[in-house]
Amino acid sequence: MSAEPRPARRWIAAARESDAAITDAVVAPILVGVGRGWWIALALTLPFVLLTLVAVAWLFWRGVGVWGINTTVVWGFAIANYVWWIGIGNAGTLISSMLLLTRQHWRASINRFAEAMTLFAVSIAGLFPILHLGRPIYAYWLAPYPNTMGLWPQWRSALVWDFWAIVSYLLFSLLFWYVGLIPDLATMRDRADSRGARLFYGTLALGWRGSARHWRRLGTLHTTLAALAVPLVCSVHSIVGLDFAASLMPGWQESLFPPYFVVGAMYSGFAMVVVLAILVRWGLRLQALITVNHFEVMGRVMLMASLVMGLSYATEWFMAWYGGRPDERRLVAYEFLGDYALLFWAMLACNVVVPQALWLRRLRRSIPAMLAISLVINVGMWLERILITWTTLSHGYAASLWRVFRPTFWDWSFLIGPLGLFAFFFLLFVRVVPAVSMHELRELAHREGAA
């Protein structure tokens, strides 16, 4: 029996197969307008932006004592939020670069806003180590610079590692995103009606003319940057994992942490990309360019990541038992039965159990189901980050120092507020910059048409 033939147009609906139709669909929200819905969404994010600013101002005024940290649990929401946001930020460039190198052409519909997600998430993540310092006016001490007092950073400090990880990754991600954006900026320049818009997009397009030489050099540069991005992304979140693994605390002395954190970053990042893809698809009316096939293939990736995460959790428990150290065994028992047991079981359900529904092709192709599962995964990954911090610090070596973390209003403010800030940045992005890559989609349309 012959195999069922693959559809000629899998990633772009036939209604948008021409170059002009693709360009019109992407450019319209910027040059024509996005309607009342965009303004309503922007207005809804403003209270969260204000909450973030107020929380930061109150923290600077009163100090870190406004949080629920205590003499034992000295890391709280700030560090957990940092790890969670940097994980989401790592995924955008990792997804785009790996899919480019493996020639997965379906990336054309999601890579642009996934890379923008990286820029916003890493920028937000970079705030938390500074806020956590307690004396943020001295944040510049993290950078090694010649000075008359001979003050150099403590290279054994995880804060210094984080500083270089964030700065190098943010600058590289910005360059990688901008290089892929240049041809579309030239398209916006040529289609803009006002002189100001032509000047704005023309300046950013750097004189792009679309010649064969330009395309050749762009392709070479973009591929080279993608090859550099993969090891950089892996090193960045490995460094974040080493923030914990390089310590002497029970539960953190794990050689598994660096690769485990990289997979976790890809996991939460793909879940966030699915959420953003659904919103972009609906809000900008790009159903013909972001099809259900995109969600199916991303569902497969998330399913694979959930299995790896489950194996990682089991490996941690096994090594704690096999190592024979009483403190490690006590910590595992505390995870399952201690003060945070309810959150721990919820984390396992969100990260391991619920995603198993993605074995069903019908659910992978269901937009509501993918949205619900992706949101659950992101909640589970945040719970993982906070529990990594809480369980070890609350249940260390000395029983006399065991404490429980009690979040305050300001802890929750630093979790909820940045979510609105991220949404605010993303709404501005889709209003100014093409949310999907026009030139890559046109190339993909030609490939599918030839097929």
N, C-alpha and C positions, 0 to 999 in steps of 0.2 A: 504494500500500500504506500503510495507516494506521500511524502510529507506535505503538509499544508503550506502553500507559498506565503512568504512574508509580505506584508503590505508594502507597496511601493512608497507610500508616504506615511511614515510612522510617527515622525516628530513634528511635522507641520501639516495642518489640515489643508485640503485641496483649495478651500476658499481663500487661502492666503499664500498661494504658491508663487505668485509673481513677485519680482523685485519691488515694483511700485506698491503692491498691496502690503508687503512686509514693512516697507519704509513708512507708509501712511499709518499703519497700525501702531507703530512705535513712536512716531513723531507727534501724532495727534494730541496725546495728553499734555505735551509740552508747549507746542505752538498754538494749538486750538483751545485747550483748556481741559481741566479734569472735572469740572462741575462742582456742585454744591457738596457732594460727599467728601471730597478732599478737604474742604474748609472745615466741615464738621469734625472730621477725624483730627485735623490739626488743632482745633479748639479743644478737643477732648484730651489731647496730650499736654496742654499748657499747665493744668493743675499739677501734673506729675513733675514737669520741669520746675515749677515753683517749689514743690515739695523738696526736690533735690537741692535746690539752692538754699532753702531755709535750713534743711538738715545740715548741709555743709557749714553754713554760717554759724549755726548753734554749736556744732562740734568744735569749730575754731574758737568760739567764745568760751565754752564751758570745759572743753577737753574730752578725752576718750572715756571719761567716767560716765558720760551719758549713755554709753552702751552697756550691755549686760556682762561685760568681761569682769573677771575677778582675779584674785591672786594666783589662781591655778589655771583657769581657762583664759589665757591671755590672748588667744586668737578666737575671734568670733565671726560675725557676719561679714566683716570687712575682708578677711582672707578668703572665706568661702566664696563670697561674691567675686572676688578677684579671680580665683581659679575657674569659677563657672563662666565668667565673661571671657577670659582668655581662651578657654576651651572653645566657646562658640566662635570667637574671633579666629582661632587657628584653622577652623574647618573651612572657611570660605576660600582662602588661597590654596589650602591643601586640596580641596575638591576640584577647583579650577585647574590647578597645575597637573594633578595626577590624571584627570580626565583628558587634558590636552596631550600629555605625553603618551597616553595609551590610545589616543585617537578615538575617543568616545565623542562622536559629533553631536550627540544630544545635549552636551554641555552648553551649546550655543544659547539655549533658552534660559539657562539659570546662572551662568557664570558671572554676568555683570552685577546682578544684585547680591549674589553670594559674596563677591569680592567687596562690594560696598558694605555688606554686613560685617565683614572682617574689620574694615576701617573704623566703623562706629563702635563695635564691641571691644576692640583692643584699646581704643581711646578711653572708653569708660573703665575698662579693667585697669588701665594705667593710673587712674585716680585713687584706687583703693589702697595700694601700698603707701602712697603719700598721706592719705587720710589716716591710715593706721599708725603712722609714725608717732603721733602725739605732738610732735614739734615740726609741723610741715614746712616751716620757714627754713629748715635746714635740709630739705630734700635734696638740694644740690650736692650735699656731701656724698651721695651715692655715686656720683660721677668722679673718676680719677682726673684731677686737674692739678697742674702745678700751682702752688700757693706758698706764700712766705712763711706760713706757720708749719709747713711740712705735714699737713694733715692729709693722709691718704686713706681710702676706704678699707674696711675690714673685708678682705676677699673671702673669708670663711662665712660671711653673712649672706643669707639667702636673699636679702633685700638688694644687694649689689647684683647678684645673678639675675634677679627679676628685672632690675633696671635695664641691663643690657639686652635681655631677652625681649622686653617690650619695645624699646627704642629701635633695635635693629629690625624686628619683625614689622613694626608699624611703617617704618620708612620703606622697607622692601615691598610691603603690600601696596602701599600708595603708588610706588613706581610700577609695579606689575599691573595694577588696575588702570593706571593712566595710559600705559603703552597700548593696551588693548582697546582703549576708548578713543584713540586719536582718529581713526577713520570715521567713526560715528559723529565726532565733533565736527569734522569737515562736512558731513551730510547736513548737520544742523545749521552750519554756516551757510550752506548753499540754499537751504529752504527757508531760512528766517526772513521775515518780512521787515522788521524794524532794523534801523542802522545799529542801534545799541546791541541787539541780539547778534547781528552779523559780526560786529566788532568783538563781542565777548567770545563767541564760539570760534571765530577766526583766529583770535589770539591763542586760544587753547589748542587749536588744531595744528599749530606750528608749521603752517604753510603746506599742509598735506594736499597733494594733487592727485593721488591715486595712480601714479605711474607704475609701471612694472618694477622699476627699481625701488620705489617706495614700498611696494607690497613685499618684495623679496627681503628687504632689510627688516621690515616689521616682523615678518614671519621668523627670521633668524633670531632677532632679539627676543621675541615673545617666547619662542621655544627654549632659548638659553635661560631666560628668567624662570621659566617653569621648571627646568632641570635643577636650578639653584633653589627653588622654593621648597621642594619636597624635603631635602635634608634640613633646611632651615626650620621648617615647620615642626619636624620631628624633634629637632634639638630644643626648640623653644618650649614645647610642652614637656619634654623630658626634664628640662631645667626646673619647671614648675613642680614636677613630680619629685625632683631631688630636694626641693625645699623641705619635704617631709622625710624622704628616704635617707638623707644625710644626717639626720638627727639620731639620738640614742634612745628615743622613746619607744615603748612597746607598740606594735602595730604599724609603726612607720619605718622600721628598719627592714625594708623590703626591696630587693633588687628588681622585683616585678613592677614597681611603681612607674618608672619612666615609660616603658611601652604601654602599660595599662592606662596611663594618663593620656597618651597619644590616641589610643583607640577610643577612650572616653570623649576626647575632644571631637573626633570625627563623628562619633555617635550623636552627641548633643548638637553639633553643628549641622549635620544632615537633618535632624529633627527641626531645627530652626529654619533651615532653608526650605523645608516642606511647608512650614507655616507661612513664610514670606511668599513662596511661590503661589500658594492658594490666594493670599491677599492681593498680590500683584495681578494674578490671572483674573480675579473677579473685579478688582478696582479699576484696572486699566483696560478691561475687556480684551484680554489677550488669550482667550480660550483656544484660538486657532494656532497659537505659537507655543503655548504651554499645555500640552495634551495630557490625557490620563496616562499615557505611556510613560511620561516623565515620572509621575508619581509611583507607577509600578516598579520602575527600576530603582528609584530611591528607596522604596519600601524593601526591596531585596537587600540593599546595602545596610539599612537599619536592622533588618532581621539578622544578618551576619554579625553585625556589631553587638547585638543583644546576646548572641551565643558566646562571643568572645568575652563580654563583660561577665556573664554567668560563670564561665570557666575561670576568669580572674578571681572572682569572689571565692569560688571553691578552692582555688590554689592557695589563697591567703589562709583560709580555715585549715586546710590540710597541713601547710607548712607550720602553722602555729602549734598544731597537735604533734606533728612529726619532730619538730625542733625540741620539744620536751621542756621548754622554759615555762615555769609557772605563771609568770607575768603575762606572757603571750596567750596562754590558755585562758587565764582569767579575763583578759580583754575580749576574746571571742565570746565567752559566756556572757560578758556584760553587754556585748552588742545584741545578742539574741534575747536577753532577759532583763537588762538593766533599765536605767531611767529613760533611755531613748529607744527602747525596744519597739514601740509602736511606729516611730519614724523609720527604724531600720527595716521592719517588715514591709512598710509602705514603699521604701526604696527598692527592695527586691521585687515587689509586685510591679512597680513602674518600669524598672530597667530590664527585668528578665521575663516576668510572667506575661504581662499585657502585650509586649511586642511579638509574642509567639502567634498572635492572631494574624500576623503578616504572612504566615504560611499560606493563607487563603488568598488566591489571586483576586477573588471578588472584592475583598477588603482592600487590597493594594490598589485597586482601580476605583475605589470609592473615595471621593473627595472628603465627605464628612468623617469617614472612618480614619483616613490618613491624618486629618487635622486633629482629631481626638487623640490618636495614638502618639502623634508628635508632641502635643502639649503634655501628655502624661510622661513621655520620655524626658522632656526638659525639666519637669518637676522632679522626677526621679534623680536626674543627674545633679540638680541643685541639692537635693537631700543627701546624695552621696558626698558632695563636697563639704557640706556642713557637718556631717557625721564623722568624716575622716578627722576633722578638727576636734569636735566635741568629745567623742568617745575616748580618744587617747589622752587628751588633756584632763578629762574628768576622772580618769581611772588609770593614773600612772603607777609608778613604783611604790610610793609611800601612801598608805591608806589614810594617814592623817591629812593628806593634801587633796583628798578626793572632794571635788566640788561639782555642782550641776550648773550649767549655763541657763540663765533666765533672760530671754530677749526682752528688750524694752521697746517703746514706741519708736525710738530713733533707730534701733536695729532694723525694724520693719520698714522704716522710711528709706533707709539706704538700700533695701531690696526692691521696693515697689517704685520709688522715684526714678532710678536709672532705667527701669523698663520703659517708662513714659518718655524719658530723654532719648532713648534709643529709637522709639517710634517717631518722635519729633524729627530727629535727624533723617530717618528713612523717608518720611513724607516729603521733606525738603529735597532729598535726593531724587525721588521719582518725578518731582515737578521741574527739575532743572536738567537732569542728565537722562539719556535713554536708559530705561530700566533693563532692557535686554540688548544683546549685541546684534545690530542690524546687519553688519557686513558678514558675520559668521552665519546668521540665519539665512541670508541670501545664498551663501555658498552651500549651506545644507539643503536648501530648496532645490538648487541645481543638481546636487548629488541624488536627492530622492526622485527628482524628475527624470534623471537619466536611468535610474533603476527601474 
